[in-house]
Amino acid sequence: MVLSGQESYFYQLFVEKDEKLVLPTVQQLFDQSFLASDIKLAEVPPCLLIQMPRFGKQFKMYPRIIPSQYLDITDVLEDSPRQCSICGQVAEYECKECYGQFGEGLDSIAFCQKCMDKSHSHKKRTRHHSVKLSIPPEFRMLKDHTPVPRIYMELFAVVCIETSHYVCFVKCGSGPDAPWCFFDSMADRKGEQNGYNIPEVVPFADLRWWLSEEGMNFLLSAKDDKVLPEITRRLLCDAYMCMYQSPDVMMYR
């Protein structure tokens, strides 16, 4: 649920291309988009469908995008406890102009009172505009004894399109060890004009490796998409929508 008054589990990424970002992850684009759009989630959604920054076959902002296996939504939740980017204590302020200066992502813009005063006494940041964060009353009582929890959603499907039809990667279960499969509704065809398509489902055991740090390092060195296995290329180059779920929320929704 987005705080613009809409009730939706769909979100399209709106970002300006960062030329320094060679191999972006969904997490990086998600953080950039929420920062630029100035919106928050009212609560943890049971699922979240995220459309990539592309338009059909003609326009792709990035030639490859890494679907993050887990999406950290801690810093886009309204009225949820956050962690100071400097000392790790409970954050009380948010300064969007500090994005990327004290770390990466949206967790770099949250500060406790002490670190806010110290970091913004620097002449480069004296004119920054900060916003007071709302700390849940129940957490405020325990903040000195309880670490700030981080809230994640897990990737469960990726829908891809190259030319005329969609294919998808689907997680068969929940948790880090659940297997993945690849589904193509038009993998083969029998007959011509009056024929029919033959769908295919195949396991994709290597998906976690390609999305890992080791896999990303390989991709940074392999510039030519033609050296990638066909299924891998479709996942990384043709991703249209990434689907995330919160197993905890789905239990009671």
C-alpha positions as CSV (number, residue, x, y, z in Angstrom):
1,M,0.0,0.0,0.0
2,V,1.5,3.3,-1.1
3,L,0.8,6.4,0.9
4,S,-0.4,8.4,-2.1
5,G,-3.9,7.1,-1.1
6,Q,-3.7,4.2,-3.6
7,E,-4.1,0.6,-2.5
8,S,-1.9,-1.3,-4.9
9,Y,0.7,-4.1,-4.8
10,F,2.1,-3.0,-8.1
11,Y,5.0,-0.5,-8.5
12,Q,6.8,0.7,-11.6
13,L,10.4,1.8,-11.1
14,F,11.0,5.4,-12.2
15,V,14.7,6.2,-12.2
16,E,17.2,8.4,-14.1
17,K,19.9,6.3,-15.6
18,D,23.1,6.3,-13.5
19,E,26.0,5.9,-15.9
20,K,28.2,4.6,-13.0
21,L,25.8,1.7,-12.4
22,V,27.1,-1.0,-14.7
23,L,25.1,-3.9,-13.4
24,P,22.2,-2.7,-11.3
25,T,20.2,-4.8,-8.9
26,V,16.5,-4.5,-8.3
27,Q,17.4,-3.3,-4.7
28,Q,19.4,-0.4,-6.0
29,L,16.8,0.7,-8.5
30,F,14.0,0.2,-5.9
31,D,15.9,2.5,-3.5
32,Q,16.6,5.1,-6.1
33,S,13.0,5.1,-7.3
34,F,11.4,5.5,-3.9
35,L,13.9,8.3,-3.1
36,A,13.0,10.2,-6.3
37,S,9.3,9.6,-6.0
38,D,9.1,10.6,-2.3
39,I,6.7,7.9,-1.3
40,K,6.4,5.3,1.4
41,L,4.7,2.0,2.0
42,A,1.9,2.2,4.6
43,E,2.6,-1.4,5.7
44,V,4.3,-4.5,4.7
45,P,2.4,-5.9,1.6
46,P,1.8,-9.6,1.3
47,C,3.3,-9.3,-2.3
48,L,4.8,-6.6,-4.4
49,L,5.0,-6.6,-8.2
50,I,7.8,-4.4,-9.5
51,Q,8.0,-3.4,-13.1
52,M,11.5,-2.8,-14.5
53,P,12.5,0.5,-16.2
54,R,11.9,-0.6,-19.8
55,F,9.3,-0.2,-22.5
56,G,8.7,-3.2,-24.8
57,K,11.6,-4.3,-26.9
58,Q,12.6,-0.8,-28.0
59,F,13.8,0.7,-24.7
60,K,15.7,-0.8,-21.9
61,M,17.3,1.6,-19.5
62,Y,19.9,-1.0,-18.5
63,P,20.9,-4.0,-20.7
64,R,21.1,-6.2,-17.7
65,I,19.4,-6.1,-14.3
66,I,20.1,-8.5,-11.4
67,P,16.8,-9.5,-9.6
68,S,17.6,-9.2,-5.9
69,Q,16.8,-12.5,-4.2
70,Y,15.7,-10.5,-1.1
71,L,14.3,-7.0,-1.1
72,D,15.0,-4.8,1.9
73,I,11.9,-2.6,2.4
74,T,12.8,-1.4,6.0
75,D,13.6,2.2,4.9
76,V,10.5,2.7,2.7
77,L,8.0,1.8,5.5
78,E,6.1,4.6,7.1
79,D,6.3,4.7,10.9
80,S,8.6,1.8,11.2
81,P,11.8,1.8,13.3
82,R,15.0,2.5,11.3
83,Q,18.7,2.3,12.1
84,C,21.1,5.2,12.2
85,S,23.5,4.9,9.2
86,I,26.5,6.0,11.3
87,C,26.2,4.5,14.8
88,G,23.5,1.8,14.4
89,Q,21.2,3.2,17.0
90,V,17.5,4.0,16.4
91,A,17.2,6.7,13.8
92,E,15.2,9.8,14.5
93,Y,15.8,11.8,11.3
94,E,15.9,11.3,7.6
95,C,17.9,13.5,5.2
96,K,17.5,12.6,1.6
97,E,20.3,14.9,0.5
98,C,22.7,12.6,2.3
99,Y,21.8,9.7,0.0
100,G,24.9,7.6,-0.7
101,Q,27.2,9.7,1.6
102,F,27.2,7.4,4.6
103,G,26.8,4.1,2.8
104,E,24.6,2.7,0.0
105,G,20.9,2.7,-0.4
106,L,18.1,4.3,1.6
107,D,19.7,3.2,4.9
108,S,22.3,5.9,4.3
109,I,19.8,8.7,4.9
110,A,18.7,7.8,8.5
111,F,20.3,9.4,11.6
112,C,19.9,9.4,15.3
113,Q,19.9,12.9,17.0
114,K,23.6,12.8,17.9
115,C,24.9,11.7,14.5
116,M,22.5,14.1,12.8
117,D,23.9,17.1,14.7
118,K,27.5,16.0,14.2
119,S,27.3,15.1,10.5
120,H,25.3,18.2,9.6
121,S,27.7,20.5,11.3
122,H,29.9,20.0,8.3
123,K,29.8,23.0,5.9
124,K,28.8,20.8,3.0
125,R,25.6,19.7,4.8
126,T,24.6,22.7,6.9
127,R,21.8,23.6,4.4
128,H,20.4,20.1,4.1
129,H,16.7,19.7,5.0
130,S,15.9,16.8,7.3
131,V,12.6,15.3,8.3
132,K,11.7,14.0,11.8
133,L,10.9,10.3,11.8
134,S,8.1,8.7,13.7
135,I,9.2,5.9,16.1
136,P,6.4,3.5,17.1
137,P,5.6,4.0,20.8
138,E,6.0,0.3,21.6
139,F,9.5,0.3,20.1
140,R,10.6,3.5,21.7
141,M,10.2,1.9,25.1
142,L,12.6,-1.0,24.1
143,K,14.9,0.8,21.7
144,D,17.9,0.5,24.1
145,H,17.5,-3.2,24.5
146,T,16.2,-4.4,21.1
147,P,18.1,-4.2,17.8
148,V,16.3,-2.5,14.9
149,P,14.7,-5.3,12.8
150,R,15.2,-5.2,9.1
151,I,12.2,-6.3,7.0
152,Y,12.7,-8.3,3.8
153,M,10.6,-9.6,1.0
154,E,11.7,-12.6,-1.0
155,L,11.7,-13.0,-4.8
156,F,9.3,-15.7,-6.0
157,A,8.9,-15.0,-9.7
158,V,10.4,-13.1,-12.6
159,V,8.4,-12.4,-15.8
160,C,10.4,-11.8,-18.9
161,I,9.7,-10.7,-22.4
162,E,12.0,-10.6,-25.4
163,T,9.8,-10.2,-28.5
164,S,6.3,-11.4,-28.7
165,H,5.5,-13.6,-25.7
166,Y,6.3,-13.9,-22.0
167,V,8.3,-16.5,-20.2
168,C,8.8,-16.8,-16.4
169,F,11.0,-18.0,-13.7
170,V,9.2,-19.3,-10.7
171,K,10.4,-20.3,-7.2
172,C,9.0,-23.7,-6.2
173,G,8.5,-23.1,-2.5
174,S,9.8,-20.6,0.1
175,G,13.1,-20.0,1.7
176,P,16.7,-19.8,0.4
177,D,17.0,-23.5,-0.6
178,A,13.8,-23.7,-2.6
179,P,14.4,-24.8,-6.3
180,W,13.6,-22.6,-9.3
181,C,12.0,-23.5,-12.6
182,F,11.7,-21.9,-16.0
183,F,8.4,-21.9,-17.8
184,D,7.8,-21.1,-21.5
185,S,4.3,-21.4,-22.8
186,M,5.5,-21.5,-26.5
187,A,8.7,-23.5,-26.2
188,D,7.7,-25.6,-29.2
189,R,4.9,-25.8,-31.8
190,K,3.1,-28.6,-33.6
191,G,1.5,-27.8,-36.9
192,E,1.3,-24.5,-38.7
193,Q,-1.8,-22.3,-39.0
194,N,-4.1,-24.7,-37.2
195,G,-1.4,-26.1,-34.9
196,Y,-0.8,-25.4,-31.3
197,N,1.9,-24.4,-28.9
198,I,3.7,-26.9,-26.7
199,P,4.6,-25.5,-23.2
200,E,7.7,-26.5,-21.3
201,V,8.8,-26.4,-17.7
202,V,12.5,-27.1,-16.9
203,P,14.4,-26.8,-13.6
204,F,16.9,-23.9,-13.3
205,A,19.3,-25.0,-10.5
206,D,21.9,-22.3,-11.4
207,L,19.6,-19.3,-10.7
208,R,20.9,-18.6,-7.2
209,W,24.5,-18.7,-8.5
210,W,23.9,-16.2,-11.2
211,L,22.3,-13.8,-8.6
212,S,25.1,-14.3,-6.1
213,E,28.1,-12.1,-5.7
214,E,30.3,-14.7,-7.5
215,G,27.8,-14.7,-10.4
216,M,27.7,-10.9,-10.6
217,N,31.5,-10.8,-10.7
218,F,31.5,-13.1,-13.7
219,L,28.8,-11.0,-15.4
220,L,30.9,-7.8,-14.9
221,S,33.8,-9.5,-16.8
222,A,31.5,-11.1,-19.5
223,K,30.4,-8.1,-21.5
224,D,28.9,-10.0,-24.4
225,D,25.5,-11.4,-23.8
226,K,26.1,-14.1,-26.4
227,V,28.5,-15.9,-24.0
228,L,25.6,-16.4,-21.4
229,P,23.5,-19.5,-21.4
230,E,20.2,-18.9,-23.1
231,I,18.0,-19.2,-20.0
232,T,20.4,-17.0,-18.0
233,R,20.4,-14.4,-20.7
234,R,16.6,-14.2,-20.6
235,L,16.6,-13.8,-16.9
236,L,19.1,-11.0,-16.8
237,C,18.4,-9.2,-20.1
238,D,14.7,-9.6,-20.6
239,A,13.3,-9.1,-17.1
240,Y,10.0,-7.2,-17.2
241,M,8.5,-7.7,-13.8
242,C,10.0,-9.0,-10.5
243,M,7.5,-10.4,-7.9
244,Y,8.2,-10.4,-4.2
245,Q,6.3,-11.9,-1.3
246,S,6.4,-11.6,2.5
247,P,5.7,-15.1,3.8
248,D,5.0,-13.8,7.3
249,V,2.3,-11.4,6.1
250,M,0.8,-13.9,3.7
251,M,0.2,-16.3,6.7
252,Y,-2.7,-14.0,7.9
253,R,-3.8,-12.3,4.7
